[in-house]
Amino acid sequence: QRNTYLPREAARMSELAAAPAAAPAADDDPLKGEPTPESQQDVIRIFNGFKRDAQMIISKVSELEYEIGEHELVVANARELPDDRNAYRLVGGVLVKTTVGDALPKVQQNMANIRATIDKLKVALASVNAKSAAWKEKYGIKTQQEHELDRRAAQAQGYDTIQRLHGAFSQY
């Protein structure tokens, strides 16, 4: 069973997949064109939007890679069959009768198209991750895990200081 997306998410996914394949230049501002937040809630909402977009892209790439695996199995099995043997393809929810000789090139072309889409999505993911990192740096956002690491580092530093002081006083 396939994942279903809300229409808004599907439109956003199409927009991300249609993004230009060129990676942004190092001197380009990844946040160019992004809205200016008016409050701290806007900063967090926009940051969470970047994370949500990245997760949607990762999910779609995973789904498409699974489909590539299915296509590879079909191609591997179909190569061993005679070209005039009957084959069935699922096209838009309809099972269509054809021959192996006609179906195999279509499956291979579909597989190439899926790979091209995966490549575009990976470029879009890199762009979203760059925007997220730039946004995080610009507005000083720290995740819960980063706060926990900072807290533990501070505790360890404090514990080390207490141990050194205790060691210094135990000499007397």
Buried (B, 14 or more C-beta within 10 A) or exposed (E): EEEEBEEEBEEBBEEBBEEEEEEBEEEEEBBEEBEEBEEEEEBEEBBEBBBEBBEBBBEBBEEBEEBBEEBEEBEEEBEEBEEEEEBEBEEEEEEEEBBBBEBBEEBBEBBEEBBEBBEBBBBBBBBBBBBBEBBBEBBEBEEEEEEEEEEEEEEEEEEEEEEEEEEEEEEE
